[in-house]
Amino acid sequence: MTLQDRFRSHSPKSIYLDFQHQKELISLIRSHGWIPNSDSILAIEKPGEGNMNFVVRVKTSSRSLIIKQSRPWVEKYPQIAAPSERIFVEAAFYKALGEDSFYNDYCPAIIGIDTSNYLFAMEDLGQAADCCFLYREDSVLSEPDIEYLTDFVSHLHNHAIGDRHTFPDNSALIKLNHTHIFHYPFLENNGFNLDSIQSGLEEIAIRYKRDDALKERLKKLGDVYLQSGNTLIHGDYYPGSWLKTNTGIKIIDPEFSHFGNAEFDLGVMLAHLKMARLNDVAKKVWDRYIIPAEFSTPLLVSFCGVEIMRRIIGLAQLPLSLSLEEKAKLLSQAAQWIQHPEHQEIF
């Protein structure tokens, strides 16, 4: 029995959507009033590759909407269990930002939520693609887009958004993320053959997997990540969460959102710009970003290093165009940023 089958048998009250049972899908959507009964269905399609959740676009004669459902597993890696409640965190994040007019153009609007089936409907942003094209060689990010993306995270970290006491508990997903950021990539025998990604990568990675001092520092950083903070963060602020649409970039997929460290959000952003060879863009982001109170630059540097390492030698791989030599250099730099952040320059 697969993980999905086991959860289905234990959760008979929840309806798991799929593309093979379209009548049931449409019936459920209509029951919530998200599309009128008089509307004819023009198309049911997959809007893109989702990592965490099942996502479907429904086009009708009067509107188009996106339906998103979280199941007790990771959609891209169904062998990994994950808390279904993450969908409520994502909805709460959008709702919190909706209370500040600054974010009017940044995020999709929520149409409705079905708590019993762990799904919600949101506006369709149209034909779009994430910004993972940035990992390709010679990619560019325009000045307006640099400012737009920086201003979003800067505003998020410097203004009180949401209520940490009423925001949904996301500790289960944060603990899962913690494992795949600070622990799993550095296990010597984790069952993931890095040579299947790029020949020679396993040999480069093994030195870091056997570095006890590095692992001790990672443990401390992981403990900081798990601690509750006063700042609402996106939690996965990288090109895969930046959706390029006909009306500009939109910020999506905040299921890892929680009240934590501003340094983590910015560190992730800068790490991905580094891996995309956009060092000049990373510097512009840092120069434009408004540093919030009690911000720790060494912690930012460390989190940046961790994100680079876990993306290169961990399970959450990216479509990087980096050579093996470039990855080796980045890993060496990142290890130094993690272990000795107070003495490092990342720009």
BAKOLVO-739953 format. One record per residue (C-alpha): x, y, z; chain; residue number from 0. Coordinates in steps of 0.1 Angstrom, whole numbers, plus 5000, padded with zeros to 4 digits. Example, Ala and Ser with C-alpha at 12.3 -4.5 7.8 and 13.67 -1.06 7.14 Angstrom:
BAKOLVO-739953
+------+------+------+---+-----+
!   c1 !   c2 !   c3 ! c !   k !
+------+------+------+---+-----+
! 5123 ! 4955 ! 5078 ! A !   0 !
! 5137 ! 4989 ! 5071 ! A !   1 !
+------+------+------+---+-----+
***
This chain:
BAKOLVO-739953
+------+------+------+---+-----+
!   c1 !   c2 !   c3 ! c !   k !
+------+------+------+---+-----+
! 5000 ! 5000 ! 5000 ! A !   0 !
! 5014 ! 5034 ! 4990 ! A !   1 !
! 5015 ! 5064 ! 5014 ! A !   2 !
! 4986 ! 5080 ! 4995 ! A !   3 !
! 4965 ! 5049 ! 4997 ! A !   4 !
! 4972 ! 5046 ! 5034 ! A !   5 !
! 4961 ! 5081 ! 5041 ! A !   6 !
! 4930 ! 5078 ! 5020 ! A !   7 !
! 4919 ! 5047 ! 5039 ! A !   8 !
! 4925 ! 5065 ! 5072 ! A !   9 !
! 4908 ! 5098 ! 5061 ! A !  10 !
! 4876 ! 5087 ! 5043 ! A !  11 !
! 4859 ! 5120 ! 5050 ! A !  12 !
! 4884 ! 5140 ! 5029 ! A !  13 !
! 4879 ! 5140 ! 4991 ! A !  14 !
! 4912 ! 5139 ! 4972 ! A !  15 !
! 4910 ! 5156 ! 4939 ! A !  16 !
! 4926 ! 5143 ! 4907 ! A !  17 !
! 4924 ! 5147 ! 4869 ! A !  18 !
! 4907 ! 5113 ! 4865 ! A !  19 !
! 4876 ! 5122 ! 4884 ! A !  20 !
! 4866 ! 5156 ! 4869 ! A !  21 !
! 4829 ! 5153 ! 4875 ! A !  22 !
! 4835 ! 5149 ! 4913 ! A !  23 !
! 4860 ! 5179 ! 4911 ! A !  24 !
! 4834 ! 5201 ! 4894 ! A !  25 !
! 4806 ! 5190 ! 4917 ! A !  26 !
! 4827 ! 5199 ! 4948 ! A !  27 !
! 4836 ! 5233 ! 4933 ! A !  28 !
! 4800 ! 5241 ! 4924 ! A !  29 !
! 4788 ! 5230 ! 4959 ! A !  30 !
! 4808 ! 5259 ! 4974 ! A !  31 !
! 4794 ! 5284 ! 4948 ! A !  32 !
! 4828 ! 5291 ! 4934 ! A !  33 !
! 4814 ! 5287 ! 4899 ! A !  34 !
! 4778 ! 5292 ! 4890 ! A !  35 !
! 4757 ! 5262 ! 4882 ! A !  36 !
! 4748 ! 5278 ! 4849 ! A !  37 !
! 4784 ! 5280 ! 4838 ! A !  38 !
! 4797 ! 5255 ! 4813 ! A !  39 !
! 4831 ! 5240 ! 4819 ! A !  40 !
! 4856 ! 5249 ! 4791 ! A !  41 !
! 4888 ! 5233 ! 4804 ! A !  42 !
! 4903 ! 5215 ! 4834 ! A !  43 !
! 4941 ! 5216 ! 4832 ! A !  44 !
! 4973 ! 5216 ! 4851 ! A !  45 !
! 4986 ! 5252 ! 4854 ! A !  46 !
! 5022 ! 5242 ! 4862 ! A !  47 !
! 5045 ! 5219 ! 4882 ! A !  48 !
! 5036 ! 5220 ! 4919 ! A !  49 !
! 5060 ! 5208 ! 4946 ! A !  50 !
! 5039 ! 5206 ! 4977 ! A !  51 !
! 5003 ! 5206 ! 4966 ! A !  52 !
! 4978 ! 5194 ! 4940 ! A !  53 !
! 4969 ! 5224 ! 4918 ! A !  54 !
! 4943 ! 5226 ! 4890 ! A !  55 !
! 4930 ! 5254 ! 4867 ! A !  56 !
! 4893 ! 5253 ! 4860 ! A !  57 !
! 4880 ! 5275 ! 4831 ! A !  58 !
! 4843 ! 5282 ! 4827 ! A !  59 !
! 4822 ! 5303 ! 4805 ! A !  60 !
! 4824 ! 5332 ! 4829 ! A !  61 !
! 4856 ! 5328 ! 4848 ! A !  62 !
! 4889 ! 5310 ! 4854 ! A !  63 !
! 4901 ! 5300 ! 4889 ! A !  64 !
! 4928 ! 5280 ! 4905 ! A !  65 !
! 4920 ! 5252 ! 4930 ! A !  66 !
! 4948 ! 5241 ! 4954 ! A !  67 !
! 4947 ! 5212 ! 4977 ! A !  68 !
! 4971 ! 5199 ! 5003 ! A !  69 !
! 4973 ! 5162 ! 5011 ! A !  70 !
! 4991 ! 5144 ! 5039 ! A !  71 !
! 5021 ! 5140 ! 5015 ! A !  72 !
! 5043 ! 5161 ! 4993 ! A !  73 !
! 5029 ! 5162 ! 4958 ! A !  74 !
! 5063 ! 5161 ! 4940 ! A !  75 !
! 5077 ! 5135 ! 4965 ! A !  76 !
! 5047 ! 5114 ! 4975 ! A !  77 !
! 5069 ! 5091 ! 4997 ! A !  78 !
! 5073 ! 5121 ! 5021 ! A !  79 !
! 5045 ! 5127 ! 5046 ! A !  80 !
! 5035 ! 5163 ! 5052 ! A !  81 !
! 5008 ! 5181 ! 5073 ! A !  82 !
! 4976 ! 5188 ! 5053 ! A !  83 !
! 4970 ! 5219 ! 5075 ! A !  84 !
! 4997 ! 5238 ! 5055 ! A !  85 !
! 4969 ! 5250 ! 5031 ! A !  86 !
! 4954 ! 5270 ! 5059 ! A !  87 !
! 4988 ! 5287 ! 5065 ! A !  88 !
! 4990 ! 5297 ! 5029 ! A !  89 !
! 4954 ! 5311 ! 5030 ! A !  90 !
! 4962 ! 5330 ! 5062 ! A !  91 !
! 4993 ! 5345 ! 5047 ! A !  92 !
! 4973 ! 5359 ! 5017 ! A !  93 !
! 4946 ! 5371 ! 5040 ! A !  94 !
! 4971 ! 5389 ! 5063 ! A !  95 !
! 4987 ! 5407 ! 5033 ! A !  96 !
! 4953 ! 5416 ! 5019 ! A !  97 !
! 4948 ! 5438 ! 5049 ! A !  98 !
! 4976 ! 5461 ! 5037 ! A !  99 !
! 4970 ! 5479 ! 5004 ! A ! 100 !
! 5008 ! 5478 ! 4997 ! A ! 101 !
! 5003 ! 5442 ! 4986 ! A ! 102 !
! 4974 ! 5448 ! 4963 ! A ! 103 !
! 4994 ! 5439 ! 4932 ! A ! 104 !
! 5016 ! 5412 ! 4947 ! A ! 105 !
! 4994 ! 5382 ! 4955 ! A ! 106 !
! 4964 ! 5364 ! 4942 ! A ! 107 !
! 4930 ! 5369 ! 4958 ! A ! 108 !
! 4914 ! 5341 ! 4978 ! A ! 109 !
! 4879 ! 5332 ! 4965 ! A ! 110 !
! 4870 ! 5306 ! 4991 ! A ! 111 !
! 4882 ! 5279 ! 5015 ! A ! 112 !
! 4870 ! 5243 ! 5021 ! A ! 113 !
! 4885 ! 5233 ! 5055 ! A ! 114 !
! 4871 ! 5198 ! 5055 ! A ! 115 !
! 4889 ! 5189 ! 5022 ! A ! 116 !
! 4920 ! 5211 ! 5028 ! A ! 117 !
! 4916 ! 5232 ! 4997 ! A ! 118 !
! 4910 ! 5267 ! 4986 ! A ! 119 !
! 4901 ! 5286 ! 4954 ! A ! 120 !
! 4920 ! 5317 ! 4943 ! A ! 121 !
! 4920 ! 5339 ! 4913 ! A ! 122 !
! 4937 ! 5327 ! 4882 ! A ! 123 !
! 4966 ! 5349 ! 4873 ! A ! 124 !
! 4965 ! 5337 ! 4837 ! A ! 125 !
! 4992 ! 5320 ! 4816 ! A ! 126 !
! 5023 ! 5324 ! 4836 ! A ! 127 !
! 5056 ! 5308 ! 4846 ! A ! 128 !
! 5078 ! 5310 ! 4876 ! A ! 129 !
! 5112 ! 5327 ! 4875 ! A ! 130 !
! 5133 ! 5295 ! 4875 ! A ! 131 !
! 5145 ! 5307 ! 4841 ! A ! 132 !
! 5169 ! 5328 ! 4861 ! A ! 133 !
! 5191 ! 5297 ! 4867 ! A ! 134 !
! 5199 ! 5296 ! 4830 ! A ! 135 !
! 5231 ! 5310 ! 4818 ! A ! 136 !
! 5230 ! 5347 ! 4808 ! A ! 137 !
! 5196 ! 5352 ! 4823 ! A ! 138 !
! 5186 ! 5387 ! 4834 ! A ! 139 !
! 5163 ! 5403 ! 4859 ! A ! 140 !
! 5151 ! 5438 ! 4851 ! A ! 141 !
! 5157 ! 5468 ! 4874 ! A ! 142 !
! 5119 ! 5472 ! 4880 ! A ! 143 !
! 5116 ! 5435 ! 4889 ! A ! 144 !
! 5146 ! 5437 ! 4913 ! A ! 145 !
! 5130 ! 5466 ! 4930 ! A ! 146 !
! 5096 ! 5450 ! 4931 ! A ! 147 !
! 5109 ! 5417 ! 4946 ! A ! 148 !
! 5131 ! 5435 ! 4971 ! A ! 149 !
! 5103 ! 5459 ! 4982 ! A ! 150 !
! 5080 ! 5430 ! 4989 ! A ! 151 !
! 5103 ! 5412 ! 5013 ! A ! 152 !
! 5115 ! 5445 ! 5028 ! A ! 153 !
! 5080 ! 5457 ! 5035 ! A ! 154 !
! 5070 ! 5423 ! 5049 ! A ! 155 !
! 5099 ! 5424 ! 5074 ! A ! 156 !
! 5095 ! 5460 ! 5085 ! A ! 157 !
! 5057 ! 5463 ! 5090 ! A ! 158 !
! 5035 ! 5444 ! 5115 ! A ! 159 !
! 5016 ! 5420 ! 5093 ! A ! 160 !
! 4992 ! 5395 ! 5108 ! A ! 161 !
! 4989 ! 5384 ! 5144 ! A ! 162 !
! 5014 ! 5358 ! 5156 ! A ! 163 !
! 4989 ! 5346 ! 5183 ! A ! 164 !
! 4961 ! 5338 ! 5158 ! A ! 165 !
! 4982 ! 5328 ! 5128 ! A ! 166 !
! 4978 ! 5291 ! 5121 ! A ! 167 !
! 5004 ! 5269 ! 5137 ! A ! 168 !
! 5028 ! 5257 ! 5111 ! A ! 169 !
! 5053 ! 5239 ! 5133 ! A ! 170 !
! 5048 ! 5205 ! 5117 ! A ! 171 !
! 5057 ! 5217 ! 5083 ! A ! 172 !
! 5085 ! 5239 ! 5096 ! A ! 173 !
! 5100 ! 5208 ! 5113 ! A ! 174 !
! 5098 ! 5189 ! 5080 ! A ! 175 !
! 5115 ! 5217 ! 5062 ! A ! 176 !
! 5141 ! 5219 ! 5090 ! A ! 177 !
! 5150 ! 5183 ! 5083 ! A ! 178 !
! 5155 ! 5188 ! 5046 ! A ! 179 !
! 5175 ! 5220 ! 5051 ! A ! 180 !
! 5197 ! 5214 ! 5080 ! A ! 181 !
! 5199 ! 5176 ! 5084 ! A ! 182 !
! 5191 ! 5154 ! 5054 ! A ! 183 !
! 5216 ! 5170 ! 5029 ! A ! 184 !
! 5245 ! 5164 ! 5053 ! A ! 185 !
! 5238 ! 5127 ! 5060 ! A ! 186 !
! 5266 ! 5106 ! 5046 ! A ! 187 !
! 5242 ! 5078 ! 5037 ! A ! 188 !
! 5209 ! 5094 ! 5029 ! A ! 189 !
! 5200 ! 5072 ! 4999 ! A ! 190 !
! 5202 ! 5101 ! 4975 ! A ! 191 !
! 5229 ! 5096 ! 4949 ! A ! 192 !
! 5242 ! 5130 ! 4939 ! A ! 193 !
! 5261 ! 5116 ! 4909 ! A ! 194 !
! 5226 ! 5110 ! 4894 ! A ! 195 !
! 5224 ! 5148 ! 4893 ! A ! 196 !
! 5259 ! 5155 ! 4881 ! A ! 197 !
! 5288 ! 5131 ! 4878 ! A ! 198 !
! 5314 ! 5139 ! 4905 ! A ! 199 !
! 5290 ! 5158 ! 4928 ! A ! 200 !
! 5289 ! 5130 ! 4954 ! A ! 201 !
! 5327 ! 5131 ! 4958 ! A ! 202 !
! 5326 ! 5169 ! 4963 ! A ! 203 !
! 5298 ! 5167 ! 4988 ! A ! 204 !
! 5313 ! 5139 ! 5010 ! A ! 205 !
! 5338 ! 5162 ! 5027 ! A ! 206 !
! 5309 ! 5184 ! 5040 ! A ! 207 !
! 5289 ! 5154 ! 5051 ! A ! 208 !
! 5319 ! 5143 ! 5072 ! A ! 209 !
! 5326 ! 5177 ! 5087 ! A ! 210 !
! 5316 ! 5175 ! 5123 ! A ! 211 !
! 5323 ! 5212 ! 5130 ! A ! 212 !
! 5301 ! 5222 ! 5101 ! A ! 213 !
! 5273 ! 5199 ! 5113 ! A ! 214 !
! 5275 ! 5214 ! 5148 ! A ! 215 !
! 5271 ! 5248 ! 5134 ! A ! 216 !
! 5242 ! 5236 ! 5113 ! A ! 217 !
! 5225 ! 5222 ! 5144 ! A ! 218 !
! 5227 ! 5256 ! 5161 ! A ! 219 !
! 5213 ! 5274 ! 5130 ! A ! 220 !
! 5185 ! 5248 ! 5127 ! A ! 221 !
! 5176 ! 5255 ! 5163 ! A ! 222 !
! 5173 ! 5293 ! 5155 ! A ! 223 !
! 5152 ! 5284 ! 5125 ! A ! 224 !
! 5128 ! 5265 ! 5146 ! A ! 225 !
! 5124 ! 5293 ! 5172 ! A ! 226 !
! 5093 ! 5314 ! 5169 ! A ! 227 !
! 5099 ! 5351 ! 5160 ! A ! 228 !
! 5081 ! 5383 ! 5157 ! A ! 229 !
! 5083 ! 5387 ! 5120 ! A ! 230 !
! 5059 ! 5371 ! 5095 ! A ! 231 !
! 5081 ! 5356 ! 5067 ! A ! 232 !
! 5073 ! 5340 ! 5034 ! A ! 233 !
! 5094 ! 5310 ! 5043 ! A ! 234 !
! 5104 ! 5300 ! 5007 ! A ! 235 !
! 5113 ! 5332 ! 4989 ! A ! 236 !
! 5131 ! 5320 ! 4958 ! A ! 237 !
! 5124 ! 5321 ! 4920 ! A ! 238 !
! 5100 ! 5292 ! 4922 ! A ! 239 !
! 5077 ! 5314 ! 4943 ! A ! 240 !
! 5079 ! 5343 ! 4919 ! A ! 241 !
! 5053 ! 5340 ! 4892 ! A ! 242 !
! 5059 ! 5361 ! 4860 ! A ! 243 !
! 5025 ! 5370 ! 4846 ! A ! 244 !
! 5013 ! 5394 ! 4819 ! A ! 245 !
! 5007 ! 5420 ! 4847 ! A ! 246 !
! 5040 ! 5416 ! 4865 ! A ! 247 !
! 5055 ! 5393 ! 4890 ! A ! 248 !
! 5032 ! 5378 ! 4917 ! A ! 249 !
! 5043 ! 5361 ! 4949 ! A ! 250 !
! 5029 ! 5326 ! 4955 ! A ! 251 !
! 5034 ! 5294 ! 4975 ! A ! 252 !
! 5038 ! 5308 ! 5011 ! A ! 253 !
! 5030 ! 5274 ! 5027 ! A ! 254 !
! 5062 ! 5276 ! 5047 ! A ! 255 !
! 5052 ! 5310 ! 5061 ! A ! 256 !
! 5055 ! 5315 ! 5099 ! A ! 257 !
! 5066 ! 5340 ! 5124 ! A ! 258 !
! 5103 ! 5336 ! 5123 ! A ! 259 !
! 5136 ! 5353 ! 5112 ! A ! 260 !
! 5137 ! 5380 ! 5086 ! A ! 261 !
! 5173 ! 5369 ! 5080 ! A ! 262 !
! 5161 ! 5335 ! 5067 ! A ! 263 !
! 5138 ! 5350 ! 5040 ! A ! 264 !
! 5165 ! 5374 ! 5027 ! A ! 265 !
! 5192 ! 5347 ! 5030 ! A ! 266 !
! 5172 ! 5324 ! 5008 ! A ! 267 !
! 5166 ! 5351 ! 4982 ! A ! 268 !
! 5203 ! 5361 ! 4981 ! A ! 269 !
! 5214 ! 5324 ! 4979 ! A ! 270 !
! 5193 ! 5318 ! 4948 ! A ! 271 !
! 5206 ! 5349 ! 4931 ! A ! 272 !
! 5241 ! 5336 ! 4938 ! A ! 273 !
! 5233 ! 5302 ! 4923 ! A ! 274 !
! 5218 ! 5319 ! 4893 ! A ! 275 !
! 5251 ! 5338 ! 4888 ! A ! 276 !
! 5233 ! 5371 ! 4895 ! A ! 277 !
! 5258 ! 5385 ! 4920 ! A ! 278 !
! 5252 ! 5421 ! 4908 ! A ! 279 !
! 5215 ! 5416 ! 4914 ! A ! 280 !
! 5221 ! 5402 ! 4949 ! A ! 281 !
! 5242 ! 5433 ! 4957 ! A ! 282 !
! 5214 ! 5456 ! 4945 ! A ! 283 !
! 5188 ! 5437 ! 4966 ! A ! 284 !
! 5210 ! 5441 ! 4997 ! A ! 285 !
! 5215 ! 5478 ! 4990 ! A ! 286 !
! 5178 ! 5484 ! 4986 ! A ! 287 !
! 5165 ! 5462 ! 5014 ! A ! 288 !
! 5156 ! 5481 ! 5045 ! A ! 289 !
! 5172 ! 5464 ! 5075 ! A ! 290 !
! 5147 ! 5458 ! 5103 ! A ! 291 !
! 5154 ! 5463 ! 5140 ! A ! 292 !
! 5175 ! 5436 ! 5156 ! A ! 293 !
! 5186 ! 5422 ! 5123 ! A ! 294 !
! 5218 ! 5401 ! 5124 ! A ! 295 !
! 5240 ! 5403 ! 5093 ! A ! 296 !
! 5260 ! 5372 ! 5104 ! A ! 297 !
! 5228 ! 5352 ! 5107 ! A ! 298 !
! 5218 ! 5363 ! 5072 ! A ! 299 !
! 5252 ! 5352 ! 5058 ! A ! 300 !
! 5249 ! 5318 ! 5075 ! A ! 301 !
! 5213 ! 5312 ! 5063 ! A ! 302 !
! 5225 ! 5322 ! 5028 ! A ! 303 !
! 5252 ! 5296 ! 5030 ! A ! 304 !
! 5229 ! 5269 ! 5043 ! A ! 305 !
! 5204 ! 5274 ! 5014 ! A ! 306 !
! 5232 ! 5272 ! 4988 ! A ! 307 !
! 5245 ! 5239 ! 5003 ! A ! 308 !
! 5211 ! 5222 ! 5008 ! A ! 309 !
! 5200 ! 5231 ! 4972 ! A ! 310 !
! 5232 ! 5217 ! 4957 ! A ! 311 !
! 5236 ! 5185 ! 4977 ! A ! 312 !
! 5201 ! 5180 ! 4991 ! A ! 313 !
! 5169 ! 5165 ! 4977 ! A ! 314 !
! 5153 ! 5198 ! 4966 ! A ! 315 !
! 5173 ! 5202 ! 4934 ! A ! 316 !
! 5171 ! 5232 ! 4911 ! A ! 317 !
! 5175 ! 5235 ! 4873 ! A ! 318 !
! 5210 ! 5250 ! 4877 ! A ! 319 !
! 5233 ! 5255 ! 4848 ! A ! 320 !
! 5264 ! 5255 ! 4870 ! A ! 321 !
! 5294 ! 5234 ! 4861 ! A ! 322 !
! 5308 ! 5210 ! 4887 ! A ! 323 !
! 5337 ! 5234 ! 4893 ! A ! 324 !
! 5313 ! 5262 ! 4899 ! A ! 325 !
! 5293 ! 5241 ! 4924 ! A ! 326 !
! 5324 ! 5231 ! 4942 ! A ! 327 !
! 5334 ! 5268 ! 4946 ! A ! 328 !
! 5300 ! 5278 ! 4958 ! A ! 329 !
! 5299 ! 5249 ! 4983 ! A ! 330 !
! 5333 ! 5260 ! 4997 ! A ! 331 !
! 5322 ! 5296 ! 5000 ! A ! 332 !
! 5289 ! 5286 ! 5016 ! A ! 333 !
! 5306 ! 5264 ! 5042 ! A ! 334 !
! 5327 ! 5294 ! 5052 ! A ! 335 !
! 5296 ! 5316 ! 5054 ! A ! 336 !
! 5280 ! 5290 ! 5077 ! A ! 337 !
! 5310 ! 5285 ! 5100 ! A ! 338 !
! 5325 ! 5320 ! 5101 ! A ! 339 !
! 5298 ! 5344 ! 5090 ! A ! 340 !
! 5312 ! 5374 ! 5110 ! A ! 341 !
! 5343 ! 5374 ! 5089 ! A ! 342 !
! 5327 ! 5369 ! 5055 ! A ! 343 !
! 5318 ! 5392 ! 5026 ! A ! 344 !
! 5291 ! 5377 ! 5003 ! A ! 345 !
! 5291 ! 5405 ! 4978 ! A ! 346 !
+------+------+------+---+-----+
***
